[in-house]
Amino acid sequence: MNAPVPTYQLYGEDRREEVDFWLHFEELPVRSRPYRWEIGRHRHGNFFQIFTISKGGGELLGEAAPQHFQAPCLIFIPTGAVHGFRFEHESDGTVLTVRGDRLDEAARADRRFAPFFLEPRLLALDGNDEQTGHLRRGLERIRHELSGNEAGRMTLIAALLTEIMIHLARVGAWGGSEPGWAESRDAARMQSLEELTDVHLREHRPIAFYAERLGISPTHLNRLCRLHFGESVQALIDRKLVAAAKRELVFSRFPAQSIAFSLGFSDPAYFNRYFRKKTGMTPGRYRGAQRGRSAV
């Protein structure tokens, strides 16, 4: 049996998901050299990372076959993605670790960017194109701001980060990356999610249950769900539960209490509150309104 992939804030630091910072910057050797330049597969539950490799190279380890990389390049690791590294000895570069919600602003800038941010990406930085230049300069400016203590520096860093993520998506989305495989895999995952939520709807399973069966983190699953369906996994489940309740109320003669039990609610009173919150009326009132409409 494969060992579970550990979830860290920063590799090797066994702190849980209490977040006391939104951005962390460090030199690549700081964390890699003590581990003999090999970082085991792991994931970050709340953060995404941008690695810039200025010297050396290595292999990116993920859920598929290892990917070779060589300086100068940039590696983007989204929140929840399994990743690890085998660096060439004395490789150099920087690592920017950022809280995952900071990605949303860049993703909202253009709908075409969203799929790019869902998968690990490896981009060469040896080109002289405008977007690559913006990336290099933006990362260097963040480094400069973090090394000082000027007024408003965190506000400026947040703006620079959004700019960097937009340029990163432009380079990747329109510069030769290969999104087709990732998009088809994600579409298959969403089809599986639809089927799984239908099968287990009445069991009221947590999001982690579905994420485990799809082989991704709950955070990644929610991002995919919002991208494909425009709603979170919980909102998808709620929508299906309410639709099932409405069908039972309209087309069956069972009392609301029995319907509640059949849908997996152990407390009919909670079912009444839940249904009213989602629809604006109690189950009994909804049933009466629908039957009155049918009689007209």
Secondary structure, DSSP 8 states (H G I E B T S, - for coil): ------B-SSTT----S----SEEEEEHHHHHGGGTTEEEEEB-SSEEEEEEEEE-EEEEE-SSS-EEEESSEEEEE-TT--EEEEE-TT-EEEEEEEEGGGGHHHHHH-GGGTTGGGS-EEEE-----HHHHHHHHHHHHHHHHHHS--TTHHHHHHHHHHHHHHHHHHHHHHTT--HHHHHHHHHHHHHHHHHHHHHTGGGT--HHHHHHHHTS-HHHHHHHHHHHHSS-HHHHHHHHHHHHHHHHHHH----HHHHHHHTT-S-HHHHHHHHHHHHSS-HHHHHHHHHHHHH-
